[in-house]
Amino acid sequence: MIISIPKETTPSETRIAASPETVKRYINMGAKVQIESGAGDSSGFSDELYHEAGADIITHANIYRQANIILKIQAPLSEEISKLQKKQTIIADFTNTHSYTDFATKNLTCFALEKIPRISRAQSMDILSSQNNLAGYKAVIKAAEYSVKSFPLLMTSAGTLAAAKVFVLGVGVAGLQAIATAKRLGAKVYASDIRPETQEQVQSLGARFIESHNILSQLKETDILITAAQTLTPKAPRLISEETLKQIKPNCVIIDLAAAKGGNVEGSKEGQIIKQKGLTLIGASRLATELPYAASNLFSQNILNFMTLAFNSQTHQFNFDFNDEIIKSTCIIKNGHLNSEDIND
């Protein structure tokens, strides 16, 4: 069994799908691991580290030729698909893939990790949770960089500076981590979500839960706003309209974690920093890529846990049980046949 990890070709992708530690684990399972030279450079993992872990370092021209299983962060792009061999297995995030036809034509088997079901035994494989956790943390750090205010209450001989007021809209994984990080930095933290059951989670982190009818009045006092409302639909829910933006406190920094899906905030653009009417609006859906070492470690562990589910310790082979709920949910193509629920062409 040969597992190959190519260098990511998606623009701005800094992560890699296998860390030196998970490479060791695959080799201990009896697999041979191939890493494309330079694939881990942007994540802080050198070719030498992979070589020490037992992997073979090979060129881009050869990375796809002998592989049985290919591990990636982002699903292969069209130029990569042409290099894939028939009957190979691809494990990656297919969120940004608009067509599966080319994969099916190659008689491939593809697992889309973004489709990991939200069940207890799949939590360790959930790439969305692991990467959103980092995004929530990084959102607060980025907001602090752009804010004109300091986070904690500061008492100096020159006077007292009030703590910044941070408001988090959307209390999922990213939102909860943003709350926790802002609290650690000394800010006064507020949060809101349409799900009433999140109130207890917010309060357990030391933040104040804001009811929906009080959101606007809270926005008028907010120094930093982080919107983190995500859904499984292609378009993110709109939380802040253009009219509402006009009422937000001047100098407020807004981080929109859903910008790539149209944004929770009207006017936000993915990867852009927009300054308007005293506000700083930052579209940032890919913040995990700004922490590539941590993100790669977590992502690669997610994949390892998924692979372990299919590992047969008796035969030292990876045999995917398509009756298993996790395997069935993530398999979008099996031996060239599209899952009828996932046909998006």
C-alpha positions in Angstrom: 0.0 0.0 0.0 1.5 3.3 -1.1 0.2 6.6 0.3 1.3 9.7 -1.5 1.1 13.3 -0.3 1.5 15.9 -3.1 2.3 19.5 -2.7 -0.9 21.6 -2.7 -1.4 23.5 -5.9 -4.4 25.6 -4.8 -3.4 29.2 -4.7 -2.6 30.5 -1.1 -2.9 27.0 0.4 -0.2 26.7 3.1 -1.2 23.4 4.7 -0.2 19.8 4.1 -2.3 16.7 4.6 0.3 14.7 6.6 2.7 15.7 9.3 5.9 13.8 10.1 4.2 12.3 13.1 1.2 10.9 11.1 3.7 9.6 8.4 5.3 7.5 11.1 1.9 6.1 12.0 1.1 5.1 8.4 4.5 3.4 8.1 3.9 1.5 11.4 0.7 0.3 9.8 2.7 -1.2 7.0 2.2 1.5 4.3 4.9 3.1 2.2 4.7 6.9 2.2 5.8 9.2 -0.5 6.0 13.0 0.0 6.5 15.4 -2.8 9.7 17.4 -2.3 8.9 20.8 -0.7 5.3 19.9 0.1 5.7 20.7 3.8 7.8 23.8 3.5 5.0 26.4 4.1 3.8 24.4 7.0 7.1 24.2 8.8 7.9 20.6 7.9 11.1 20.1 5.9 11.9 17.3 3.5 14.5 16.2 6.1 11.8 15.8 8.8 9.7 13.6 6.5 12.8 11.6 5.5 13.6 11.0 9.2 10.0 9.8 9.7 10.5 7.2 7.0 8.9 8.7 4.0 10.4 8.7 0.5 10.9 12.2 -0.9 10.0 12.3 -4.6 9.4 14.7 -7.4 6.1 16.2 -8.6 6.4 14.2 -11.8 6.4 10.9 -9.9 4.1 11.6 -6.9 0.9 10.3 -8.5 2.3 7.3 -10.5 2.4 4.5 -8.0 0.1 5.8 -5.3 -2.9 3.7 -4.0 -4.1 6.4 -1.8 -3.6 10.2 -2.2 -4.0 12.5 0.7 -4.6 16.2 0.1 -5.9 19.3 1.8 -7.8 20.6 -1.2 -9.2 18.2 -3.8 -7.0 17.9 -7.0 -7.4 20.7 -9.5 -7.9 19.9 -13.2 -4.1 19.9 -14.0 -3.6 17.4 -11.2 -6.6 15.2 -12.2 -4.9 14.6 -15.6 -2.0 13.0 -13.7 -4.1 10.6 -11.6 -4.1 6.9 -12.3 -7.2 4.8 -12.6 -8.6 3.2 -9.4 -6.7 5.5 -7.0 -8.3 6.7 -3.8 -8.4 10.4 -3.1 -9.1 11.7 0.5 -9.4 15.5 0.7 -11.7 18.5 1.2 -13.9 18.8 -1.9 -15.8 21.9 -0.8 -14.5 24.0 -3.6 -14.9 21.3 -6.3 -17.7 22.3 -8.7 -17.8 19.1 -10.7 -17.1 15.5 -9.9 -17.3 14.2 -13.5 -13.5 14.2 -14.2 -12.9 12.2 -11.0 -15.5 9.6 -12.0 -14.2 9.3 -15.5 -10.8 8.2 -14.1 -12.6 5.4 -12.1 -11.4 6.9 -8.8 -12.8 6.5 -5.3 -13.1 9.8 -3.6 -13.8 10.7 0.1 -14.9 14.2 0.9 -13.8 15.0 4.4 -16.1 18.0 4.7 -19.0 15.5 4.7 -17.9 13.8 7.9 -21.2 13.2 9.9 -21.7 15.1 13.1 -21.7 12.0 15.3 -19.7 11.3 18.5 -17.4 8.7 17.0 -16.5 10.9 14.1 -15.5 14.0 16.1 -11.8 13.1 15.8 -12.1 13.1 12.0 -14.0 16.4 11.7 -11.8 18.8 9.6 -14.4 21.6 9.8 -14.3 21.6 13.6 -10.5 21.4 13.9 -9.9 24.2 11.3 -12.8 26.4 12.6 -11.3 26.2 16.0 -8.1 27.8 14.8 -10.1 30.3 12.7 -11.9 31.5 15.8 -8.6 32.0 17.6 -6.9 33.8 14.7 -10.0 36.0 14.2 -9.5 37.6 17.6 -5.7 38.0 17.1 -6.3 39.6 13.7 -8.9 41.9 15.2 -6.6 43.0 17.9 -4.0 43.9 15.3 -6.3 46.2 13.4 -8.2 47.6 16.4 -7.4 51.1 17.8 -8.2 49.8 21.3 -6.3 47.6 23.7 -8.1 44.4 24.8 -7.6 44.4 28.6 -8.5 47.1 31.2 -5.2 49.0 31.6 -4.6 51.2 34.7 -1.6 53.5 34.2 -0.2 56.6 35.9 -1.5 58.5 32.9 -5.0 57.2 33.3 -7.3 54.2 32.8 -8.1 52.5 29.5 -11.4 50.6 29.4 -11.4 47.0 28.2 -12.4 46.5 24.6 -15.9 45.2 23.9 -16.0 42.1 21.7 -19.2 40.9 20.2 -19.4 37.4 18.6 -22.4 36.6 16.3 -22.7 32.8 15.7 -21.7 30.5 18.5 -20.4 27.4 16.6 -16.9 26.0 17.0 -15.2 29.2 15.6 -17.4 31.5 17.7 -16.8 29.6 20.9 -13.0 29.7 20.4 -13.3 33.5 19.6 -15.1 34.0 22.8 -12.6 32.1 24.8 -9.6 33.8 23.2 -11.0 37.3 23.6 -11.7 36.6 27.3 -8.1 35.4 27.8 -6.9 38.7 26.3 -9.0 40.6 28.9 -11.8 41.9 26.7 -15.5 42.3 27.8 -17.2 39.7 25.6 -20.7 39.4 24.4 -22.3 36.8 22.1 -25.5 35.9 20.4 -27.0 33.0 18.4 -30.4 32.1 17.1 -30.1 28.8 19.0 -31.2 29.4 22.6 -29.3 26.3 23.8 -26.0 28.2 23.1 -26.7 30.6 25.9 -25.3 28.2 28.5 -22.1 27.6 26.4 -21.6 31.4 26.1 -22.0 32.0 29.8 -19.8 29.1 30.7 -16.9 30.9 28.9 -17.5 34.0 30.9 -19.3 36.0 28.2 -22.7 37.7 28.3 -25.4 36.3 26.1 -27.3 38.9 24.1 -30.9 38.2 23.1 -31.8 38.9 19.5 -33.9 42.0 20.2 -30.9 43.6 22.0 -28.3 43.0 19.2 -28.5 46.4 17.6 -28.1 48.3 20.9 -25.0 46.1 21.7 -23.5 46.8 18.2 -23.6 50.5 19.0 -21.2 49.9 21.8 -19.0 47.2 20.1 -15.3 47.7 19.4 -14.7 44.4 17.7 -17.4 42.3 15.9 -16.7 38.7 14.8 -19.4 37.0 12.7 -19.1 33.3 12.6 -22.5 32.0 11.5 -22.0 29.1 9.1 -24.5 26.7 7.5 -24.2 23.7 5.2 -25.8 25.7 2.4 -23.8 27.4 -0.3 -24.7 30.9 1.0 -24.0 32.2 4.5 -26.8 33.8 6.5 -26.9 37.6 6.3 -26.6 38.9 9.9 -25.5 42.5 9.3 -27.2 44.7 6.6 -25.9 47.8 5.1 -28.3 49.8 7.2 -27.1 48.1 10.4 -23.5 48.9 9.4 -24.3 52.6 9.6 -25.3 52.2 13.2 -22.2 50.3 14.4 -19.8 52.2 16.6 -17.0 54.1 14.7 -13.6 52.5 14.6 -15.1 49.0 15.1 -13.2 46.2 13.5 -15.4 43.5 11.9 -14.1 40.0 11.0 -16.4 38.1 8.7 -15.6 34.4 8.9 -18.2 33.6 6.3 -17.0 35.9 3.6 -16.3 33.2 1.1 -20.0 32.2 1.1 -21.3 35.6 0.5 -20.7 36.9 4.0 -22.6 37.4 7.2 -21.9 41.1 6.7 -23.2 42.9 3.7 -20.3 44.2 1.6 -17.6 41.9 2.9 -15.2 40.3 0.4 -13.1 37.3 1.0 -9.5 38.2 1.5 -10.1 41.9 1.4 -9.8 44.6 4.0 -12.4 47.4 3.4 -12.4 50.6 5.3 -15.7 52.5 5.1 -17.3 55.2 7.3 -14.9 54.6 10.2 -15.2 50.8 10.1 -12.7 48.1 9.2 -14.4 45.2 7.5 -12.2 42.1 7.0 -13.4 39.1 4.9 -11.5 36.1 6.3 -12.9 32.6 5.7 -9.5 30.9 5.5 -7.8 32.0 8.7 -6.6 28.4 9.4 -4.1 28.8 6.5 -2.5 31.6 8.5 -1.6 29.1 11.2 -0.2 26.4 8.8 1.8 24.4 11.3 -1.0 24.0 13.8 -3.6 23.6 11.0 -1.6 20.9 9.3 -1.1 19.0 12.5 -4.8 19.0 13.2 -5.9 18.3 9.6 -3.4 15.4 9.3 -4.6 13.9 12.5 -8.2 14.1 11.3 -7.2 12.2 8.2 -5.2 9.6 10.2 -8.2 9.0 12.4 -10.4 8.5 9.2 -7.8 6.1 7.7 -7.5 4.2 11.0 -11.2 3.5 10.7 -10.5 1.5 7.5 -7.3 -0.1 8.7 -7.3 -3.9 9.1 -4.6 -4.9 11.6 -4.7 -8.5 10.4 -4.0 -7.8 6.7 -2.2 -4.4 7.2 -4.5 -3.0 4.5 -6.9 -0.2 4.3 -10.3 -1.7 3.5 -13.2 0.8 3.4 -16.4 -0.6 4.7 -19.1 1.2 2.7 -21.8 0.1 5.1 -20.1 2.2 7.9 -22.0 5.5 8.4 -18.8 7.6 8.3 -17.4 5.9 5.1 -20.8 6.0 3.4 -21.4 9.7 4.2 -18.0 10.8 2.9 -17.8 8.7 -0.2 -18.8 10.9 -3.1 -17.4 8.6 -5.8 -16.9 4.8 -5.6 -14.9 3.1 -8.3 -15.9 5.8 -10.8 -19.6 5.8 -9.8 -21.0 9.1 -8.5 -23.0 9.0 -5.3 -26.5 10.0 -6.5 -26.9 12.4 -3.5 -23.7 14.2 -4.5 -24.1 14.6 -8.2 -23.5 18.3 -8.8 -22.9 18.5 -12.5 
